[in-house]
Amino acid sequence: MTQKKIAVLGPGSWGTALSQVLNDNGHEVRIWGNVPEQISEINTQHTNTRYFKDIVLDSKIKGYDDLTTALDGVDAVLFVVPTKVTRLVAKQVAETLEHKVVVMHASKGLEQGTHERISTILEEEIPANLRSEVVVVSGPSHAEETIVRDLTLITAASKNLDDAKFVQNLFSNDYFRLYTNDDVIGVETAAALKNVIAVGAGALHGLGFGDNAKAAIITRGLAEITRLGVAMGASPMTYIGLSGVGDLIVTGTSVHSRNWRAGDALGRGEKLADIEANMGMVIEGVSTTKVAHELAETLEIDMPIVDTIYNVIYNNKDIRDSIVELMRREARPENEYIIEIKGLN
């Protein structure tokens, strides 16, 4: 692929790691952020020590704190900002852009209040004449590993497969590989909801439970994610792919995951407010738990693990008592909620 100009909106850990991937592929990368000191550090020291203490970035990666300059003449825009500010940043982009670009996002969450997926927010706020179909970049990936060029395989999903293939080619190299998918709903719901299950998996670890419990929450958590996602219009097959079970495994088992670490701290008895203050990064699983709980109620989907995590976080229920209640639920056959797939029955 010929060199492209790409604006990466959000100089967090994942935005920085993806910027390096794009730079490695010969593209001109512009990282935009609203903290001048951080942008200055990227430009003068070629580091982003808030997230990576020992990593030196290529000097060709440039930081911008002015959105107009960052977007000037770019071919593509990658949103990697927290879900809660996605709509605000998208509005700013729409007001600033003067030409059509490929719009991508690599964030993982659902908007509180509206319950909307990130691609829907971007579609609502950025006029169609200024953007491609939104491409979702998601899958099992830790920024801490991607930044050191560890092998990573993820998904590029879009309603328009040509746009997904463009992004696939934009990112793919010897250590970073993308597969295309047209199930945007499935990829986005998997990305968001796995953070909730990761909080629960971390809590089990913090409480001292072992691998049996870990396997149980990941497996049954995936069943809940699939039920809700299919009710929202997703394909069940997406949840057994990279953006589904793959992302759930990596997020629900690793100390690199801020959601897992938050759950681990909850299990060890720390207060949520203290955990959030000490994390230094947005814990998407906390806000997504509330959205998932509300969506499950609206769509009448049984999500006992999500409900348990919701009650612990938002209703201050005792975590050990909640686990006992979960374990003592009415006994049921495992395949009660298995979704029949035409041709695969």
FINU-134277 format. One line per 2 residues: number of its first residue (from 0); their letters; for each residue x, y, z of C-alpha. Coordinates in Angstrom, 1 decimal, always signed. Layout:
NUM	A	X/Y/Z  ...
REM end
This chain:
0	MT	+0.0/+0.0/+0.0  +1.2/+3.5/-0.8
2	QK	+1.9/+5.8/+2.1  -1.2/+7.3/+3.8
4	KI	-1.6/+10.2/+6.2  -3.4/+9.0/+9.3
6	AV	-4.7/+11.0/+12.3  -4.8/+8.8/+15.5
8	LG	-7.1/+10.5/+18.0  -6.1/+9.5/+21.5
10	PG	-2.5/+9.2/+22.7  -3.3/+6.5/+25.2
12	SW	-1.6/+3.1/+25.4  -3.6/+1.5/+22.5
14	GT	-3.5/+4.7/+20.3  +0.3/+4.9/+20.8
16	AL	+0.8/+1.2/+20.0  -1.4/+1.4/+16.9
18	SQ	+0.5/+4.5/+15.8  +3.7/+2.6/+15.9
20	VL	+2.2/-0.2/+13.8  +1.1/+2.3/+11.2
22	ND	+4.5/+4.0/+11.3  +6.3/+0.7/+10.8
24	NG	+4.2/+0.3/+7.6  +5.5/+3.5/+6.2
26	HE	+2.5/+5.7/+6.9  +2.6/+9.3/+8.1
28	VR	+1.2/+9.1/+11.6  -0.2/+12.1/+13.5
30	IW	-1.2/+11.5/+17.2  -3.7/+14.1/+18.5
32	GN	-4.4/+14.7/+22.2  -5.6/+17.5/+24.4
34	VP	-2.8/+17.3/+27.0  -0.1/+19.7/+25.7
36	EQ	+2.6/+18.2/+27.9  +2.0/+14.7/+26.6
38	IS	+2.1/+15.9/+23.0  +5.3/+17.8/+23.7
40	EI	+6.9/+14.7/+25.2  +6.0/+12.7/+22.1
42	NT	+7.6/+15.3/+19.8  +10.7/+16.1/+21.8
44	QH	+11.5/+12.9/+23.7  +9.8/+10.5/+21.4
46	TN	+8.3/+8.8/+24.5  +4.9/+8.4/+26.1
48	TR	+6.0/+7.5/+29.6  +2.5/+7.7/+31.2
50	YF	+1.9/+4.4/+29.4  +5.2/+3.0/+28.3
52	KD	+8.2/+3.8/+30.5  +10.9/+2.1/+28.4
54	IV	+9.7/+2.5/+24.8  +11.2/+5.0/+22.4
56	LD	+8.9/+5.9/+19.5  +10.1/+6.6/+16.0
58	SK	+10.8/+10.3/+15.5  +8.6/+10.3/+12.4
60	IK	+5.5/+9.9/+14.7  +4.3/+13.4/+15.4
62	GY	+2.0/+14.7/+18.1  -0.6/+17.4/+17.7
64	DD	-2.7/+19.3/+20.2  -4.5/+21.2/+17.4
66	LT	-7.2/+19.1/+15.8  -7.4/+21.2/+12.6
68	TA	-3.7/+20.7/+11.9  -3.9/+17.0/+12.7
70	LD	-6.7/+16.4/+10.3  -5.4/+18.5/+7.4
72	GV	-5.0/+16.4/+4.3  -5.3/+13.0/+6.1
74	DA	-6.6/+9.9/+4.3  -7.9/+8.2/+7.4
76	VL	-8.9/+9.0/+11.0  -8.6/+6.4/+13.8
78	FV	-10.6/+7.1/+17.0  -9.0/+5.6/+20.1
80	VP	-10.6/+7.7/+22.8  -12.7/+6.6/+25.8
82	TK	-16.3/+5.8/+25.0  -17.6/+8.6/+27.2
84	VT	-15.9/+11.3/+25.0  -16.3/+9.7/+21.6
86	RL	-19.4/+11.7/+20.7  -17.8/+15.0/+21.7
88	VA	-14.6/+14.3/+19.7  -16.7/+13.1/+16.7
90	KQ	-18.6/+16.4/+16.7  -15.3/+18.2/+16.7
92	VA	-14.0/+16.1/+13.8  -17.2/+16.8/+11.8
94	ET	-16.8/+20.5/+12.4  -13.2/+20.4/+11.3
96	LE	-13.0/+18.0/+8.3  -13.1/+19.5/+4.9
98	HK	-12.8/+16.3/+2.8  -13.8/+12.6/+2.9
100	VV	-11.7/+10.2/+5.0  -11.8/+6.6/+6.0
102	VM	-13.1/+6.5/+9.6  -11.9/+3.8/+12.0
104	HA	-12.2/+3.2/+15.7  -10.3/+0.9/+18.1
106	SK	-12.3/+1.7/+21.3  -14.3/-0.8/+23.2
108	GL	-17.5/+0.3/+25.0  -21.1/+1.2/+24.8
110	EQ	-22.4/+4.7/+25.5  -24.2/+5.2/+28.8
112	GT	-27.7/+6.5/+28.4  -28.2/+5.8/+24.7
114	HE	-26.7/+2.2/+24.9  -25.3/+2.9/+21.4
116	RI	-22.3/+1.3/+19.9  -19.3/+3.4/+18.9
118	ST	-19.8/+3.0/+15.2  -23.4/+4.3/+15.6
120	IL	-22.1/+7.4/+17.4  -19.6/+8.1/+14.7
122	EE	-22.3/+7.6/+12.0  -24.6/+10.0/+13.8
124	EI	-22.0/+12.7/+14.3  -19.9/+12.6/+11.1
126	PA	-21.9/+13.3/+7.9  -21.8/+10.5/+5.3
128	NL	-20.2/+12.8/+2.8  -17.2/+13.1/+5.0
130	RS	-16.5/+9.5/+5.8  -16.4/+5.9/+4.7
132	EV	-18.5/+3.2/+6.4  -17.0/+3.0/+9.9
134	VV	-14.4/+0.3/+10.3  -14.0/-1.3/+13.7
136	VS	-10.5/-2.5/+14.7  -10.8/-5.0/+17.5
138	GP	-9.6/-8.3/+18.8  -7.3/-10.0/+21.4
140	SH	-4.6/-7.4/+21.9  -2.6/-5.8/+24.7
142	AE	-0.9/-2.5/+23.9  +2.0/-3.6/+26.1
144	ET	+2.7/-6.5/+23.7  +1.9/-4.8/+20.4
146	IV	+4.3/-1.9/+21.3  +7.2/-4.4/+21.5
148	RD	+6.0/-6.0/+18.2  +4.7/-9.2/+19.6
150	LT	+2.5/-11.3/+17.3  -1.0/-10.0/+17.2
152	LI	-4.1/-11.0/+15.2  -7.3/-8.9/+15.3
154	TA	-10.3/-8.0/+13.1  -11.3/-5.2/+10.9
156	AS	-15.1/-5.1/+10.6  -17.3/-2.9/+8.5
158	KN	-20.6/-2.9/+6.7  -18.6/-2.3/+3.5
160	LD	-15.9/-5.0/+3.1  -13.9/-2.8/+0.7
162	DA	-13.4/-0.3/+3.6  -12.5/-3.2/+5.9
164	KF	-10.0/-4.5/+3.4  -8.4/-1.0/+3.1
166	VQ	-7.9/-1.0/+6.9  -6.6/-4.6/+6.8
168	NL	-3.9/-3.5/+4.3  -3.2/-0.3/+6.2
170	FS	-2.2/-2.2/+9.4  -1.1/-5.7/+8.4
172	ND	+2.6/-6.6/+8.5  +5.0/-9.3/+9.8
174	YF	+3.8/-9.1/+13.4  +0.3/-7.5/+13.1
176	RL	-2.4/-9.4/+11.1  -6.0/-8.4/+10.5
178	YT	-8.9/-10.5/+9.3  -12.0/-8.8/+7.7
180	ND	-15.6/-9.2/+8.9  -18.9/-7.5/+8.1
182	DV	-20.6/-8.2/+11.4  -20.0/-4.8/+13.0
184	IG	-22.7/-5.4/+15.7  -21.0/-8.7/+16.7
186	VE	-17.5/-7.3/+16.8  -18.5/-4.2/+18.8
188	TA	-20.6/-6.0/+21.3  -18.0/-8.6/+21.9
190	AA	-15.4/-5.9/+22.4  -17.5/-4.0/+24.9
192	LK	-19.0/-6.8/+26.9  -15.8/-8.9/+27.3
194	NV	-14.6/-6.0/+29.6  -17.5/-6.8/+32.0
196	IA	-16.6/-10.4/+32.2  -12.9/-9.5/+32.6
198	VG	-13.9/-7.5/+35.7  -15.6/-10.6/+37.1
200	AG	-12.7/-12.8/+36.2  -10.3/-10.5/+38.0
202	AL	-12.5/-10.4/+41.1  -12.5/-14.2/+41.3
204	HG	-8.7/-14.1/+41.2  -8.6/-11.4/+43.9
206	LG	-10.8/-13.6/+46.1  -8.4/-16.5/+45.7
208	FG	-10.3/-18.7/+43.3  -8.3/-20.8/+40.8
210	DN	-8.3/-21.9/+37.2  -11.6/-23.8/+37.5
212	AK	-13.4/-20.6/+38.3  -11.5/-18.7/+35.6
214	AA	-12.6/-21.2/+32.9  -16.2/-21.1/+34.2
216	II	-16.6/-17.4/+34.1  -15.0/-17.1/+30.6
218	TR	-17.2/-19.9/+29.2  -20.4/-18.9/+30.7
220	GL	-19.6/-15.2/+30.2  -19.2/-15.9/+26.5
222	AE	-22.7/-17.5/+26.5  -24.2/-14.3/+28.0
224	IT	-22.3/-12.0/+25.6  -23.5/-14.1/+22.7
226	RL	-27.1/-14.1/+23.8  -27.2/-10.4/+24.1
228	GV	-25.3/-9.7/+20.9  -27.5/-12.0/+18.8
230	AM	-30.6/-10.3/+20.3  -29.1/-7.0/+19.0
232	GA	-28.7/-8.4/+15.5  -25.2/-10.0/+15.6
234	SP	-24.1/-13.3/+14.1  -23.4/-16.0/+16.7
236	MT	-20.4/-17.1/+14.7  -18.6/-13.8/+15.5
238	YI	-18.3/-14.7/+19.1  -16.2/-17.8/+18.5
240	GL	-13.7/-15.7/+16.5  -10.8/-13.4/+17.3
242	SG	-13.0/-10.5/+18.4  -15.2/-12.8/+20.5
244	VG	-13.6/-15.6/+22.5  -10.1/-14.5/+21.5
246	DL	-10.5/-11.0/+23.1  -12.3/-12.5/+26.1
248	IV	-9.5/-14.9/+26.8  -6.8/-12.2/+26.6
250	TG	-8.7/-9.6/+28.6  -10.1/-12.1/+31.2
252	TS	-6.8/-13.7/+32.1  -4.0/-11.1/+31.9
254	VH	-2.5/-8.6/+34.3  -2.1/-6.3/+31.3
256	SR	-5.9/-5.9/+31.3  -7.0/-2.8/+33.3
258	NW	-10.5/-4.4/+33.6  -9.0/-7.6/+35.0
260	RA	-6.8/-5.6/+37.4  -9.8/-3.6/+38.6
262	GD	-11.8/-6.7/+39.3  -8.8/-8.3/+41.1
264	AL	-8.6/-5.2/+43.3  -12.3/-5.4/+44.0
266	GR	-11.9/-9.1/+45.0  -9.1/-8.1/+47.4
268	GE	-11.5/-5.6/+49.1  -10.4/-2.3/+47.6
270	KL	-13.1/+0.4/+47.0  -14.0/+1.1/+43.4
272	AD	-13.3/+4.9/+43.8  -9.8/+4.1/+45.0
274	IE	-9.3/+1.6/+42.2  -10.3/+4.1/+39.5
276	AN	-8.2/+6.8/+41.0  -5.1/+4.6/+41.1
278	MG	-5.6/+3.0/+37.7  -4.8/+6.2/+35.8
280	MV	-6.7/+4.9/+32.8  -10.4/+4.5/+32.0
282	IE	-11.9/+1.2/+33.1  -14.4/+0.7/+30.4
284	GV	-15.8/-2.5/+32.0  -17.2/-0.5/+34.9
286	ST	-19.4/+1.8/+32.8  -20.2/-1.0/+30.3
288	TK	-21.5/-3.2/+33.1  -24.3/-0.6/+33.7
290	VA	-25.2/-0.5/+30.0  -25.1/-4.3/+29.6
292	HE	-27.4/-4.7/+32.6  -29.9/-2.2/+31.2
294	LA	-29.8/-3.7/+27.8  -30.4/-7.2/+29.2
296	ET	-33.5/-5.9/+31.1  -34.8/-4.1/+28.0
298	LE	-34.3/-7.1/+25.7  -35.3/-9.6/+28.4
300	ID	-32.0/-11.5/+28.1  -30.8/-13.7/+31.0
302	MP	-27.3/-12.5/+32.0  -26.7/-13.7/+35.6
304	IV	-23.0/-13.0/+35.6  -23.4/-9.5/+34.3
306	DT	-26.2/-8.9/+36.8  -24.0/-10.1/+39.6
308	IY	-21.1/-7.8/+38.6  -23.6/-4.9/+38.3
310	NV	-25.0/-5.5/+41.8  -21.5/-5.6/+43.3
312	IY	-20.4/-2.4/+41.6  -23.6/-0.3/+41.6
314	NN	-25.6/-1.7/+44.6  -22.7/-2.5/+46.9
316	KD	-23.7/-6.1/+47.3  -21.2/-8.3/+49.1
318	IR	-19.1/-10.0/+46.5  -18.8/-13.4/+48.3
320	DS	-22.5/-13.5/+49.0  -23.2/-12.6/+45.3
322	IV	-21.0/-15.6/+44.2  -22.9/-18.0/+46.4
324	EL	-26.2/-16.7/+45.0  -24.9/-17.2/+41.5
326	MR	-23.7/-20.7/+42.3  -27.1/-21.7/+43.9
328	RE	-29.2/-20.6/+41.0  -31.7/-23.1/+39.7
330	AR	-30.0/-26.0/+38.0  -30.3/-26.0/+34.2
332	PE	-29.1/-27.9/+31.2  -25.9/-26.4/+29.7
334	NE	-27.3/-26.1/+26.2  -30.6/-24.4/+27.2
336	YI	-29.5/-21.2/+25.6  -27.6/-22.6/+22.7
338	IE	-28.6/-20.7/+19.5  -29.6/-22.9/+16.6
340	IK	-27.7/-21.9/+13.4  -29.3/-22.8/+10.2
342	GL	-27.4/-25.6/+8.5  -25.3/-26.4/+11.6
344	N	-27.9/-28.0/+13.8
REM end
